């Protein structure tokens, strides 16, 4: 079964936005947990996966 990289990215975007709204932030950067946040790490990985469609190092812009 092929992964739906765009759907995964959309899901992580929604989770990140919801967290930012709960904390009253416009970005993850001011958050004190920015470097430790598992959701943000998953979001970043999802961005990379959606850009390269699961192939290491090759990006599809």
Predicted model as a PDB file, atoms N, CA, C, CB and O in Angstrom, pLDDT in the B-factor column:
MODEL        1                                                                  
ATOM      1  N   UNK A   1       0.847  -1.188   0.000  1.00 56.00           N  
ATOM      2  CA  UNK A   1       0.000   0.000   0.000  1.00 56.00           C  
ATOM      3  C   UNK A   1       0.882   1.237   0.000  1.00 56.00           C  
ATOM      4  CB  UNK A   1      -0.958   0.006   1.221  1.00 56.00           C  
ATOM      5  O   UNK A   1       1.825   1.335   0.785  1.00 56.00           O  
ATOM      6  N   UNK A   2       0.582   2.158  -0.859  1.00 62.00           N  
ATOM      7  CA  UNK A   2       1.373   3.378  -1.004  1.00 62.00           C  
ATOM      8  C   UNK A   2       0.976   4.400   0.064  1.00 62.00           C  
ATOM      9  CB  UNK A   2       1.192   3.976  -2.417  1.00 62.00           C  
ATOM     10  O   UNK A   2      -0.204   4.596   0.354  1.00 62.00           O  
ATOM     11  N   UNK A   3       1.984   5.037   0.633  1.00 77.00           N  
ATOM     12  CA  UNK A   3       1.733   6.065   1.656  1.00 77.00           C  
ATOM     13  C   UNK A   3       1.148   7.314   1.014  1.00 77.00           C  
ATOM     14  CB  UNK A   3       3.036   6.417   2.417  1.00 77.00           C  
ATOM     15  O   UNK A   3       1.533   7.692  -0.093  1.00 77.00           O  
ATOM     16  N   UNK A   4       0.236   7.938   1.699  1.00 88.00           N  
ATOM     17  CA  UNK A   4      -0.330   9.209   1.250  1.00 88.00           C  
ATOM     18  C   UNK A   4       0.398  10.321   1.994  1.00 88.00           C  
ATOM     19  CB  UNK A   4      -1.888   9.275   1.499  1.00 88.00           C  
ATOM     20  O   UNK A   4      -0.026  10.767   3.060  1.00 88.00           O  
ATOM     21  N   UNK A   5       1.507  10.753   1.401  1.00 86.00           N  
ATOM     22  CA  UNK A   5       2.379  11.729   2.057  1.00 86.00           C  
ATOM     23  C   UNK A   5       1.668  13.055   2.299  1.00 86.00           C  
ATOM     24  CB  UNK A   5       3.628  11.960   1.222  1.00 86.00           C  
ATOM     25  O   UNK A   5       1.891  13.700   3.324  1.00 86.00           O  
ATOM     26  N   UNK A   6       0.819  13.465   1.368  1.00 89.00           N  
ATOM     27  CA  UNK A   6       0.112  14.740   1.533  1.00 89.00           C  
ATOM     28  C   UNK A   6      -0.896  14.665   2.676  1.00 89.00           C  
ATOM     29  CB  UNK A   6      -0.599  15.132   0.230  1.00 89.00           C  
ATOM     30  O   UNK A   6      -1.042  15.626   3.431  1.00 89.00           O  
ATOM     31  N   UNK A   7      -1.582  13.558   2.811  1.00 92.00           N  
ATOM     32  CA  UNK A   7      -2.549  13.401   3.905  1.00 92.00           C  
ATOM     33  C   UNK A   7      -1.836  13.386   5.250  1.00 92.00           C  
ATOM     34  CB  UNK A   7      -3.370  12.106   3.727  1.00 92.00           C  
ATOM     35  O   UNK A   7      -2.315  13.980   6.216  1.00 92.00           O  
ATOM     36  N   UNK A   8      -0.685  12.705   5.315  1.00 92.00           N  
ATOM     37  CA  UNK A   8       0.097  12.696   6.551  1.00 92.00           C  
ATOM     38  C   UNK A   8       0.553  14.107   6.906  1.00 92.00           C  
ATOM     39  CB  UNK A   8       1.313  11.760   6.417  1.00 92.00           C  
ATOM     40  O   UNK A   8       0.478  14.520   8.063  1.00 92.00           O  
ATOM     41  N   UNK A   9       1.023  14.840   5.906  1.00 92.00           N  
ATOM     42  CA  UNK A   9       1.470  16.214   6.133  1.00 92.00           C  
ATOM     43  C   UNK A   9       0.309  17.080   6.623  1.00 92.00           C  
ATOM     44  CB  UNK A   9       2.073  16.807   4.843  1.00 92.00           C  
ATOM     45  O   UNK A   9       0.467  17.853   7.568  1.00 92.00           O  
ATOM     46  N   UNK A  10      -0.845  16.953   5.988  1.00 94.00           N  
ATOM     47  CA  UNK A  10      -2.018  17.727   6.406  1.00 94.00           C  
ATOM     48  C   UNK A  10      -2.394  17.419   7.857  1.00 94.00           C  
ATOM     49  CB  UNK A  10      -3.212  17.433   5.479  1.00 94.00           C  
ATOM     50  O   UNK A  10      -2.747  18.318   8.620  1.00 94.00           O  
ATOM     51  N   UNK A  11      -2.315  16.157   8.223  1.00 95.00           N  
ATOM     52  CA  UNK A  11      -2.645  15.756   9.590  1.00 95.00           C  
ATOM     53  C   UNK A  11      -1.678  16.383  10.590  1.00 95.00           C  
ATOM     54  CB  UNK A  11      -2.623  14.227   9.719  1.00 95.00           C  
ATOM     55  O   UNK A  11      -2.105  16.919  11.613  1.00 95.00           O  
ATOM     56  N   UNK A  12      -0.373  16.317  10.300  1.00 95.00           N  
ATOM     57  CA  UNK A  12       0.609  16.913  11.210  1.00 95.00           C  
ATOM     58  C   UNK A  12       0.489  18.428  11.238  1.00 95.00           C  
ATOM     59  CB  UNK A  12       2.026  16.512  10.802  1.00 95.00           C  
ATOM     60  O   UNK A  12       0.685  19.036  12.290  1.00 95.00           O  
ATOM     61  N   UNK A  13       0.173  19.053  10.113  1.00 96.00           N  
ATOM     62  CA  UNK A  13      -0.033  20.512  10.098  1.00 96.00           C  
ATOM     63  C   UNK A  13      -1.175  20.895  11.034  1.00 96.00           C  
ATOM     64  CB  UNK A  13      -0.332  21.012   8.660  1.00 96.00           C  
ATOM     65  O   UNK A  13      -1.070  21.858  11.793  1.00 96.00           O  
ATOM     66  N   UNK A  14      -2.253  20.141  10.973  1.00 97.00           N  
ATOM     67  CA  UNK A  14      -3.402  20.419  11.839  1.00 97.00           C  
ATOM     68  C   UNK A  14      -3.031  20.262  13.315  1.00 97.00           C  
ATOM     69  CB  UNK A  14      -4.573  19.487  11.488  1.00 97.00           C  
ATOM     70  O   UNK A  14      -3.443  21.071  14.146  1.00 97.00           O  
ATOM     71  N   UNK A  15      -2.257  19.229  13.644  1.00 97.00           N  
ATOM     72  CA  UNK A  15      -1.841  19.019  15.033  1.00 97.00           C  
ATOM     73  C   UNK A  15      -0.945  20.150  15.515  1.00 97.00           C  
ATOM     74  CB  UNK A  15      -1.115  17.680  15.179  1.00 97.00           C  
ATOM     75  O   UNK A  15      -1.085  20.624  16.643  1.00 97.00           O  
ATOM     76  N   UNK A  16      -0.029  20.581  14.664  1.00 97.00           N  
ATOM     77  CA  UNK A  16       0.883  21.674  15.027  1.00 97.00           C  
ATOM     78  C   UNK A  16       0.106  22.976  15.210  1.00 97.00           C  
ATOM     79  CB  UNK A  16       1.980  21.852  13.948  1.00 97.00           C  
ATOM     80  O   UNK A  16       0.332  23.710  16.172  1.00 97.00           O  
ATOM     81  N   UNK A  17      -0.802  23.256  14.288  1.00 97.00           N  
ATOM     82  CA  UNK A  17      -1.604  24.493  14.398  1.00 97.00           C  
ATOM     83  C   UNK A  17      -2.454  24.489  15.662  1.00 97.00           C  
ATOM     84  CB  UNK A  17      -2.511  24.662  13.163  1.00 97.00           C  
ATOM     85  O   UNK A  17      -2.573  25.511  16.337  1.00 97.00           O  
ATOM     86  N   UNK A  18      -3.043  23.344  15.981  1.00 97.00           N  
ATOM     87  CA  UNK A  18      -3.870  23.239  17.188  1.00 97.00           C  
ATOM     88  C   UNK A  18      -3.032  23.497  18.435  1.00 97.00           C  
ATOM     89  CB  UNK A  18      -4.535  21.850  17.273  1.00 97.00           C  
ATOM     90  O   UNK A  18      -3.475  24.188  19.352  1.00 97.00           O  
ATOM     91  N   UNK A  19      -1.836  22.949  18.468  1.00 97.00           N  
ATOM     92  CA  UNK A  19      -0.941  23.166  19.611  1.00 97.00           C  
ATOM     93  C   UNK A  19      -0.568  24.646  19.718  1.00 97.00           C  
ATOM     94  CB  UNK A  19       0.337  22.297  19.479  1.00 97.00           C  
ATOM     95  O   UNK A  19      -0.590  25.224  20.805  1.00 97.00           O  
ATOM     96  N   UNK A  20      -0.229  25.241  18.594  1.00 97.00           N  
ATOM     97  CA  UNK A  20       0.117  26.662  18.608  1.00 97.00           C  
ATOM     98  C   UNK A  20      -1.050  27.506  19.103  1.00 97.00           C  
ATOM     99  CB  UNK A  20       0.541  27.122  17.213  1.00 97.00           C  
ATOM    100  O   UNK A  20      -0.858  28.441  19.880  1.00 97.00           O  
ATOM    101  N   UNK A  21      -2.250  27.180  18.659  1.00 98.00           N  
ATOM    102  CA  UNK A  21      -3.437  27.926  19.109  1.00 98.00           C  
ATOM    103  C   UNK A  21      -3.644  27.765  20.617  1.00 98.00           C  
ATOM    104  CB  UNK A  21      -4.698  27.448  18.348  1.00 98.00           C  
ATOM    105  O   UNK A  21      -3.958  28.732  21.311  1.00 98.00           O  
ATOM    106  N   UNK A  22      -3.467  26.541  21.120  1.00 97.00           N  
ATOM    107  CA  UNK A  22      -3.624  26.313  22.570  1.00 97.00           C  
ATOM    108  C   UNK A  22      -2.634  27.145  23.369  1.00 97.00           C  
ATOM    109  CB  UNK A  22      -3.439  24.824  22.907  1.00 97.00           C  
ATOM    110  O   UNK A  22      -2.949  27.622  24.459  1.00 97.00           O  
ATOM    111  N   UNK A  23      -1.440  27.316  22.824  1.00 97.00           N  
ATOM    112  CA  UNK A  23      -0.385  28.051  23.527  1.00 97.00           C  
ATOM    113  C   UNK A  23      -0.349  29.528  23.166  1.00 97.00           C  
ATOM    114  CB  UNK A  23       0.956  27.434  23.230  1.00 97.00           C  
ATOM    115  O   UNK A  23       0.472  30.275  23.698  1.00 97.00           O  
ATOM    116  N   UNK A  24      -1.235  29.961  22.262  1.00 97.00           N  
ATOM    117  CA  UNK A  24      -1.280  31.364  21.869  1.00 97.00           C  
ATOM    118  C   UNK A  24      -0.066  31.793  21.063  1.00 97.00           C  
ATOM    119  CB  UNK A  24      -1.401  32.229  23.084  1.00 97.00           C  
ATOM    120  O   UNK A  24       0.394  32.928  21.188  1.00 97.00           O  
ATOM    121  N   UNK A  25       0.455  30.898  20.241  1.00 97.00           N  
ATOM    122  CA  UNK A  25       1.658  31.180  19.453  1.00 97.00           C  
ATOM    123  C   UNK A  25       1.335  31.159  17.959  1.00 97.00           C  
ATOM    124  CB  UNK A  25       2.771  30.157  19.775  1.00 97.00           C  
ATOM    125  O   UNK A  25       0.394  30.496  17.523  1.00 97.00           O  
ATOM    126  N   UNK A  26       2.131  31.894  17.188  1.00 96.00           N  
ATOM    127  CA  UNK A  26       2.005  31.885  15.734  1.00 96.00           C  
ATOM    128  C   UNK A  26       3.027  30.952  15.094  1.00 96.00           C  
ATOM    129  CB  UNK A  26       2.168  33.297  15.181  1.00 96.00           C  
ATOM    130  O   UNK A  26       2.979  30.705  13.889  1.00 96.00           O  
ATOM    131  N   UNK A  27       3.945  30.436  15.897  1.00 96.00           N  
ATOM    132  CA  UNK A  27       5.039  29.608  15.415  1.00 96.00           C  
ATOM    133  C   UNK A  27       5.488  28.703  16.554  1.00 96.00           C  
ATOM    134  CB  UNK A  27       6.220  30.480  14.886  1.00 96.00           C  
ATOM    135  O   UNK A  27       5.206  28.977  17.720  1.00 96.00           O  
ATOM    136  N   UNK A  28       6.183  27.632  16.217  1.00 96.00           N  
ATOM    137  CA  UNK A  28       6.744  26.756  17.242  1.00 96.00           C  
ATOM    138  C   UNK A  28       8.010  27.351  17.861  1.00 96.00           C  
ATOM    139  CB  UNK A  28       7.049  25.381  16.649  1.00 96.00           C  
ATOM    140  O   UNK A  28       8.370  27.001  18.985  1.00 96.00           O  
ATOM    141  N   UNK A  29       8.675  28.227  17.154  1.00 96.00           N  
ATOM    142  CA  UNK A  29       9.978  28.716  17.595  1.00 96.00           C  
ATOM    143  C   UNK A  29       9.992  29.356  18.979  1.00 96.00           C  
ATOM    144  CB  UNK A  29      10.479  29.696  16.615  1.00 96.00           C  
ATOM    145  O   UNK A  29      10.949  29.126  19.718  1.00 96.00           O  
ATOM    146  N   UNK A  30       8.993  30.145  19.378  1.00 97.00           N  
ATOM    147  CA  UNK A  30       9.036  30.724  20.721  1.00 97.00           C  
ATOM    148  C   UNK A  30       8.718  29.728  21.849  1.00 97.00           C  
ATOM    149  CB  UNK A  30       8.073  31.869  20.791  1.00 97.00           C  
ATOM    150  O   UNK A  30       8.913  30.036  23.025  1.00 97.00           O  
ATOM    151  N   UNK A  31       8.237  28.557  21.490  1.00 96.00           N  
ATOM    152  CA  UNK A  31       7.862  27.562  22.499  1.00 96.00           C  
ATOM    153  C   UNK A  31       9.115  27.009  23.170  1.00 96.00           C  
ATOM    154  CB  UNK A  31       7.035  26.412  21.861  1.00 96.00           C  
ATOM    155  O   UNK A  31      10.112  26.726  22.505  1.00 96.00           O  
ATOM    156  N   UNK A  32       9.057  26.860  24.477  1.00 96.00           N  
ATOM    157  CA  UNK A  32      10.212  26.356  25.219  1.00 96.00           C  
ATOM    158  C   UNK A  32      10.503  24.884  24.915  1.00 96.00           C  
ATOM    159  CB  UNK A  32       9.984  26.535  26.711  1.00 96.00           C  
ATOM    160  O   UNK A  32      11.593  24.401  25.224  1.00 96.00           O  
ATOM    161  N   UNK A  33       9.557  24.167  24.320  1.00 95.00           N  
ATOM    162  CA  UNK A  33       9.736  22.757  24.005  1.00 95.00           C  
ATOM    163  C   UNK A  33      10.094  22.512  22.532  1.00 95.00           C  
ATOM    164  CB  UNK A  33       8.478  22.000  24.354  1.00 95.00           C  
ATOM    165  O   UNK A  33      10.096  21.366  22.083  1.00 95.00           O  
ATOM    166  N   UNK A  34      10.389  23.555  21.796  1.00 94.00           N  
ATOM    167  CA  UNK A  34      10.569  23.446  20.344  1.00 94.00           C  
ATOM    168  C   UNK A  34      11.566  22.356  19.943  1.00 94.00           C  
ATOM    169  CB  UNK A  34      11.029  24.776  19.787  1.00 94.00           C  
ATOM    170  O   UNK A  34      11.335  21.655  18.957  1.00 94.00           O  
ATOM    171  N   UNK A  35      12.648  22.198  20.668  1.00 95.00           N  
ATOM    172  CA  UNK A  35      13.668  21.218  20.280  1.00 95.00           C  
ATOM    173  C   UNK A  35      13.357  19.802  20.769  1.00 95.00           C  
ATOM    174  CB  UNK A  35      15.015  21.646  20.815  1.00 95.00           C  
ATOM    175  O   UNK A  35      13.952  18.835  20.294  1.00 95.00           O  
ATOM    176  N   UNK A  36      12.425  19.683  21.717  1.00 96.00           N  
ATOM    177  CA  UNK A  36      12.096  18.387  22.312  1.00 96.00           C  
ATOM    178  C   UNK A  36      10.741  17.844  21.867  1.00 96.00           C  
ATOM    179  CB  UNK A  36      12.118  18.499  23.809  1.00 96.00           C  
ATOM    180  O   UNK A  36      10.396  16.704  22.179  1.00 96.00           O  
ATOM    181  N   UNK A  37       9.995  18.633  21.160  1.00 96.00           N  
ATOM    182  CA  UNK A  37       8.607  18.303  20.836  1.00 96.00           C  
ATOM    183  C   UNK A  37       8.517  17.170  19.805  1.00 96.00           C  
ATOM    184  CB  UNK A  37       7.883  19.545  20.309  1.00 96.00           C  
ATOM    185  O   UNK A  37       8.980  17.309  18.673  1.00 96.00           O  
ATOM    186  N   UNK A  38       7.921  16.060  20.215  1.00 96.00           N  
ATOM    187  CA  UNK A  38       7.771  14.911  19.317  1.00 96.00           C  
ATOM    188  C   UNK A  38       6.844  15.245  18.152  1.00 96.00           C  
ATOM    189  CB  UNK A  38       7.233  13.695  20.086  1.00 96.00           C  
ATOM    190  O   UNK A  38       7.087  14.810  17.026  1.00 96.00           O  
ATOM    191  N   UNK A  39       5.776  16.018  18.413  1.00 95.00           N  
ATOM    192  CA  UNK A  39       4.863  16.386  17.332  1.00 95.00           C  
ATOM    193  C   UNK A  39       5.579  17.227  16.278  1.00 95.00           C  
ATOM    194  CB  UNK A  39       3.653  17.151  17.890  1.00 95.00           C  
ATOM    195  O   UNK A  39       5.385  17.016  15.081  1.00 95.00           O  
ATOM    196  N   UNK A  40       6.397  18.170  16.710  1.00 95.00           N  
ATOM    197  CA  UNK A  40       7.128  19.003  15.756  1.00 95.00           C  
ATOM    198  C   UNK A  40       8.138  18.163  14.977  1.00 95.00           C  
ATOM    199  CB  UNK A  40       7.841  20.159  16.482  1.00 95.00           C  
ATOM    200  O   UNK A  40       8.304  18.360  13.773  1.00 95.00           O  
ATOM    201  N   UNK A  41       8.809  17.236  15.645  1.00 95.00           N  
ATOM    202  CA  UNK A  41       9.756  16.359  14.956  1.00 95.00           C  
ATOM    203  C   UNK A  41       9.040  15.511  13.908  1.00 95.00           C  
ATOM    204  CB  UNK A  41      10.486  15.455  15.966  1.00 95.00           C  
ATOM    205  O   UNK A  41       9.547  15.326  12.802  1.00 95.00           O  
ATOM    206  N   UNK A  42       7.870  15.000  14.256  1.00 94.00           N  
ATOM    207  CA  UNK A  42       7.080  14.229  13.293  1.00 94.00           C  
ATOM    208  C   UNK A  42       6.606  15.095  12.139  1.00 94.00           C  
ATOM    209  CB  UNK A  42       5.884  13.589  13.981  1.00 94.00           C  
ATOM    210  O   UNK A  42       6.579  14.648  10.992  1.00 94.00           O  
ATOM    211  N   UNK A  43       6.233  16.336  12.438  1.00 94.00           N  
ATOM    212  CA  UNK A  43       5.821  17.276  11.403  1.00 94.00           C  
ATOM    213  C   UNK A  43       6.968  17.527  10.422  1.00 94.00           C  
ATOM    214  CB  UNK A  43       5.353  18.602  12.035  1.00 94.00           C  
ATOM    215  O   UNK A  43       6.765  17.481   9.209  1.00 94.00           O  
ATOM    216  N   UNK A  44       8.167  17.792  10.936  1.00 92.00           N  
ATOM    217  CA  UNK A  44       9.332  18.046  10.080  1.00 92.00           C  
ATOM    218  C   UNK A  44       9.631  16.822   9.221  1.00 92.00           C  
ATOM    219  CB  UNK A  44      10.570  18.418  10.934  1.00 92.00           C  
ATOM    220  O   UNK A  44       9.909  16.956   8.029  1.00 92.00           O  
ATOM    221  N   UNK A  45       9.576  15.641   9.809  1.00 91.00           N  
ATOM    222  CA  UNK A  45       9.795  14.411   9.042  1.00 91.00           C  
ATOM    223  C   UNK A  45       8.733  14.242   7.963  1.00 91.00           C  
ATOM    224  CB  UNK A  45       9.797  13.191   9.971  1.00 91.00           C  
ATOM    225  O   UNK A  45       9.027  13.778   6.861  1.00 91.00           O  
ATOM    226  N   UNK A  46       7.511  14.615   8.280  1.00 91.00           N  
ATOM    227  CA  UNK A  46       6.421  14.526   7.317  1.00 91.00           C  
ATOM    228  C   UNK A  46       6.628  15.505   6.165  1.00 91.00           C  
ATOM    229  CB  UNK A  46       5.079  14.794   8.005  1.00 91.00           C  
ATOM    230  O   UNK A  46       6.343  15.175   5.014  1.00 91.00           O  
ATOM    231  N   UNK A  47       7.120  16.703   6.464  1.00 90.00           N  
ATOM    232  CA  UNK A  47       7.427  17.677   5.409  1.00 90.00           C  
ATOM    233  C   UNK A  47       8.468  17.104   4.463  1.00 90.00           C  
ATOM    234  CB  UNK A  47       7.928  19.011   6.014  1.00 90.00           C  
ATOM    235  O   UNK A  47       8.304  17.157   3.244  1.00 90.00           O  
ATOM    236  N   UNK A  48       9.541  16.555   5.027  1.00 86.00           N  
ATOM    237  CA  UNK A  48      10.593  15.966   4.185  1.00 86.00           C  
ATOM    238  C   UNK A  48      10.060  14.800   3.361  1.00 86.00           C  
ATOM    239  CB  UNK A  48      11.769  15.495   5.051  1.00 86.00           C  
ATOM    240  O   UNK A  48      10.370  14.685   2.175  1.00 86.00           O  
ATOM    241  N   UNK A  49       9.261  13.938   3.980  1.00 85.00           N  
ATOM    242  CA  UNK A  49       8.705  12.788   3.262  1.00 85.00           C  
ATOM    243  C   UNK A  49       7.784  13.230   2.134  1.00 85.00           C  
ATOM    244  CB  UNK A  49       7.946  11.876   4.224  1.00 85.00           C  
ATOM    245  O   UNK A  49       7.784  12.624   1.062  1.00 85.00           O  
ATOM    246  N   UNK A  50       7.001  14.277   2.363  1.00 84.00           N  
ATOM    247  CA  UNK A  50       6.092  14.738   1.311  1.00 84.00           C  
ATOM    248  C   UNK A  50       6.866  15.386   0.169  1.00 84.00           C  
ATOM    249  CB  UNK A  50       5.065  15.729   1.882  1.00 84.00           C  
ATOM    250  O   UNK A  50       6.435  15.336  -0.982  1.00 84.00           O  
ATOM    251  N   UNK A  51       7.997  15.988   0.482  1.00 83.00           N  
ATOM    252  CA  UNK A  51       8.812  16.617  -0.559  1.00 83.00           C  
ATOM    253  C   UNK A  51       9.550  15.584  -1.405  1.00 83.00           C  
ATOM    254  CB  UNK A  51       9.811  17.579   0.067  1.00 83.00           C  
ATOM    255  O   UNK A  51       9.720  15.774  -2.610  1.00 83.00           O  
ATOM    256  N   UNK A  52       9.989  14.494  -0.781  1.00 78.00           N  
ATOM    257  CA  UNK A  52      10.768  13.515  -1.543  1.00 78.00           C  
ATOM    258  C   UNK A  52       9.991  12.224  -1.799  1.00 78.00           C  
ATOM    259  CB  UNK A  52      12.059  13.196  -0.807  1.00 78.00           C  
ATOM    260  O   UNK A  52      10.548  11.254  -2.314  1.00 78.00           O  
ATOM    261  N   UNK A  53       8.721  12.211  -1.444  1.00 76.00           N  
ATOM    262  CA  UNK A  53       7.840  11.059  -1.664  1.00 76.00           C  
ATOM    263  C   UNK A  53       8.444   9.754  -1.165  1.00 76.00           C  
ATOM    264  CB  UNK A  53       7.515  10.932  -3.134  1.00 76.00           C  
ATOM    265  O   UNK A  53       8.281   8.699  -1.778  1.00 76.00           O  
ATOM    266  N   UNK A  54       9.155   9.849  -0.020  1.00 66.00           N  
ATOM    267  CA  UNK A  54       9.707   8.668   0.609  1.00 66.00           C  
ATOM    268  C   UNK A  54      11.065   8.230   0.092  1.00 66.00           C  
ATOM    269  CB  UNK A  54       8.770   7.570   0.453  1.00 66.00           C  
ATOM    270  O   UNK A  54      11.631   7.254   0.586  1.00 66.00           O  
ATOM    271  N   UNK A  55      11.587   8.930  -0.883  1.00 72.00           N  
ATOM    272  CA  UNK A  55      12.912   8.602  -1.425  1.00 72.00           C  
ATOM    273  C   UNK A  55      13.930   9.511  -0.769  1.00 72.00           C  
ATOM    274  CB  UNK A  55      12.953   8.753  -2.984  1.00 72.00           C  
ATOM    275  O   UNK A  55      13.794  10.733  -0.822  1.00 72.00           O  
ATOM    276  N   UNK A  56      14.922   8.948  -0.165  1.00 68.00           N  
ATOM    277  CA  UNK A  56      15.913   9.727   0.568  1.00 68.00           C  
ATOM    278  C   UNK A  56      16.654  10.712  -0.333  1.00 68.00           C  
ATOM    279  CB  UNK A  56      16.904   8.800   1.239  1.00 68.00           C  
ATOM    280  O   UNK A  56      17.283  10.320  -1.317  1.00 68.00           O  
ATOM    281  N   UNK A  57      16.572  11.988   0.015  1.00 62.00           N  
ATOM    282  CA  UNK A  57      17.405  13.006  -0.630  1.00 62.00           C  
ATOM    283  C   UNK A  57      16.879  13.610  -1.912  1.00 62.00           C  
ATOM    284  CB  UNK A  57      18.697  12.438  -0.909  1.00 62.00           C  
ATOM    285  O   UNK A  57      17.403  14.634  -2.350  1.00 62.00           O  
ATOM    286  N   UNK A  58      15.870  13.028  -2.536  1.00 57.00           N  
ATOM    287  CA  UNK A  58      15.340  13.574  -3.782  1.00 57.00           C  
ATOM    288  C   UNK A  58      14.034  14.298  -3.494  1.00 57.00           C  
ATOM    289  CB  UNK A  58      15.128  12.455  -4.838  1.00 57.00           C  
ATOM    290  O   UNK A  58      13.073  13.702  -3.007  1.00 57.00           O  
ATOM    291  N   UNK A  59      14.011  15.595  -3.801  1.00 54.00           N  
ATOM    292  CA  UNK A  59      12.814  16.389  -3.514  1.00 54.00           C  
ATOM    293  C   UNK A  59      12.019  16.658  -4.774  1.00 54.00           C  
ATOM    294  CB  UNK A  59      13.193  17.706  -2.851  1.00 54.00           C  
ATOM    295  O   UNK A  59      12.579  16.914  -5.841  1.00 54.00           O  
ATOM    296  N   UNK A  60      10.699  16.597  -4.633  1.00 53.00           N  
ATOM    297  CA  UNK A  60       9.786  16.862  -5.735  1.00 53.00           C  
ATOM    298  C   UNK A  60       9.057  18.165  -5.443  1.00 53.00           C  
ATOM    299  CB  UNK A  60       8.779  15.685  -5.938  1.00 53.00           C  
ATOM    300  O   UNK A  60       8.063  18.186  -4.717  1.00 53.00           O  
ATOM    301  N   UNK A  61       9.561  19.248  -6.015  1.00 51.00           N  
ATOM    302  CA  UNK A  61       8.943  20.551  -5.785  1.00 51.00           C  
ATOM    303  C   UNK A  61       7.856  20.695  -6.800  1.00 51.00           C  
ATOM    304  CB  UNK A  61       9.969  21.725  -5.879  1.00 51.00           C  
ATOM    305  O   UNK A  61       7.168  21.715  -6.827  1.00 51.00           O  
TER     306      UNK A  61                                                      
ENDMDL                                                                          
END                                                                             
